[in-house]
């Protein structure tokens, strides 16, 4: 089950990062980052041009089972930062696109909250599985 979840989650993050890089484009993602009004230039561009590559890298590592704990931690950090940004935008009443997959569709904060909870549940379970394996192999 853990392998299936790792592969599915990894594919999702490779897709998500790939759409930002090759689909809607990094300029569009820079615009979406700026809409959160948390950081301004040049930091919005720095984030927009680096974050999708981190998503792709973490996703590939999850899919292939490489650096599993590091990949889980990386994806969890990305999700945590995104959750903070979503909370910030929601608390400031911003009517924006989340920037997840390009496009202009406005964010539904409740739906995004449920999605984030799902990510955290899967990542927490994967983290638990990884450390259970470590404890089992060190006890043997």
N, C-alpha and C positions, 0 to 999 in steps of 0.2 A: 504494500500500500504506500509506503514512504517513497519508493522509487516512482510510482505513478504520480504522486503529488509533486515530487521534485521536478519531474519532466514537464508536467502540465504547467506548473508555476514558472518554470524556466522558460518554456515556450511563450507564455504570456508576456514575460518581461522582455524577451528578445523581440517579440512582435511590437510591444509598446515602445521600446527604444528605437526599433527599426523604422516605425512609422514616423517618429519625430525626426529621424535623421534623413530618411530617404523618401518619405511620403509627403507630409505637410511641410517639412523643411525646418531647419534650425532657426531661420529668421522668424517664422511663425511661432515657434516655441518660445523664442525670446520675447515676442509680443505677449504671449500668454503668461510668461513668468512676470513680466512688468505689470500686468494687470492685477497681480496680487498685492502690489504696492508695499512689498516688504523690503525689497532692495531696488536700487536704481542702477543706471548705467555706471560703470561697465559690468557690474556684478550680475545683472540680469542676463547679459550675454554670456558671461563666464559660466554661469549655472546652466543656461540653455545649451551651450555647446559641449558641456562635459557630462551632465546628468544622463542623457540618453546612452552614451557610451558605457557608463557604469551599469545601467539597466541591461544592456546587451551582454556585457562581460559577466555580470552576476547571473543572468539567465542562462548563458552558455555553460557556465560552471555548474549550475544546478542541474541542467539537462544531462550533462556528461558525467556528473558525480565527481567533478574535480574540486578540490578545496571546499568540500561540502560545508563545513562549519563557517568558513570565511564567506562563502557565497550566501548562506542563510543570514549571517550577520550583516552583510552588505545590503541585501534586499530588505531586511528588517529596518536598517537605518534609513534607506530610501523611503520606505513606507512611513516610518515615524516622522521624518521631515515633511513628507507630503501631508500627513495627518495634521501636523502643526500648521502648515500653510493653509490647509482647508479650514481649520478652526479659526485662524486669523481672518481669512476672507469672510467666513460666515459671521463672525462676531462684528465685523465692520460693515456687514450688509452689502457686500460686493456682489453684483449680478454679472458673473464672468463665466467663461468657458474654463474648465479645469486644466486644459492643455494636455490631457492624457493621450489623445489620438488625433490631434488636429481638429479642424472644423470649428464651427461657431456655436455649437449646441451649448446652451447655458447649463450650468451645473445644478444638479438636484442634491442639496446638501445631505438630506436624509438618506438617499440612495448611496451617496458616496461614503457616508458613515457606516452603513451596513457592509459595503464593499471593503472598507478598511478593516472592519472587525473580522471579516472573513480572512483577509490577508494575515492579520495578526494571529488568528486561531491556527491557520495552517503553518505559519512560520514557527509559532510556539511549539506545535506538535512535532514538526520536523527537528527543531532544536532538541526537544526532549528525546526523540528517537536517536539522534546522533550521540547524545551523552549517555544514553542507556547502552548503546553499542560499545562505547568506550569503556564503561564500567564493566560490561560483560567480558570483554576481551582482556582487561587488566586483571580480572578475578580468576581467569582460567590459567 
